[in-house]
Amino acid sequence: MTPPPTNSRKRPEPVQVVKSRRDAALRALVSGVPYIQFLGIRFDRRGDELTAELPFDEKLIGNPLLPALHGGATAAFLEVTAIIELSWTLLWEDMEAGRIDPASLDPLHLPRLPKTIDFTVDYLRSGLPRDAYARARVNRSGRRYASVHVEAWQDNRARLVAQGTGHFLMPPVGLVPGRDD
Amino acid sequence: MDRSEEAKLRVARQFIEAIPHARALGMQLDRLHDGVAEISMPYDLRLVGDPRTGVIHGGAVSALMDTCCGAAVMSHPEAPAGTATIDLRIDYMRAATPGQRITARAACYHVTRTVAFVRATAHDEDDARPVASATGAFTIERPHEGAKP
């Protein structure tokens, strides 16, 4: 027989409260970075899973004759996706544990972002003039370093346009958001 | 630089600056000769990656490096008809100083019939301390050999 619920177990919050808190945290993370806005990258969230979306824009073209996306735009898309995924996993833990209140987050009061140490891009196919998508996976996240893999595709999830691996320097732990030290 | 070199640079400059993504980032071709290219871009608030420090996003530096490496391949004496990036690795050594122009220098140091190997560095106005370095492999597209003249 199941024991009766104890008082120590809190009633789950209403789903809308949880969703709006998580969406606010993601928005704070993404909307404050001018370069992400410049490229037009958006993030779609399902639970803790993020999918980045790069809607096609003329200014992303690198070869007007083919036409094809610029390799640099593809690299930037992968790198942005990797950094946001890594920051998001850090933020998620703090948020879910109640250590950070997303209501207090704005672009100037965010936990520090990880810094890129190196980033390698494999170009697998020419990027077509259409929307692109990317998902990143944190393969290792230590106290000081993290390794993140990211894949980008367009029409077909199985036919990758590019993949990348990056190493990142983790922000120092225990910093109060917004404190500048 | 003699007259024909200058003319070549002018054509290449128009070509690079006509690439929509290069234009969006304000890239400017400063030098191009025998597999060596130099391309720079101005500091731009739209390219900032960390709003608290004003430092340019690594992705924008990647785009500059990629363009510069591609230009170096195209200017190689082997004269490929086209090129595409196979892979590019970028090492970020330090944050570029906000407000300063970023310049990339790339050298295509070896080519085979099908592949070009390129190294590049990026600097801000402090030439002695690179911001980033890169190594990459690029395809070499030959003019259609079966094609009629």
Interface residues (C-beta under 8 A of the other chain):
Chain A: G32 V33 P34 Y35 Q37 F38 L39 E58 K59 L60 I61 G62 N63 P64 L69 H70 G71 G72 A73 A75 A76 F77 E79 V80 P107 L108 L110 L113 K115 T116 I117 D118 F119 T120 V121 D122 Y123 S126 D180
Chain B: A18 I19 P20 H21 A22 R23 A24 L25 L45 R46 L47 V48 G49 D50 P51 R52 I56 H57 G58 G59 A60 S62 A63 L64 M65 D66 T67 G70 A84 T85 I86 D87 L88 R89 I90 D91 Y92 A95
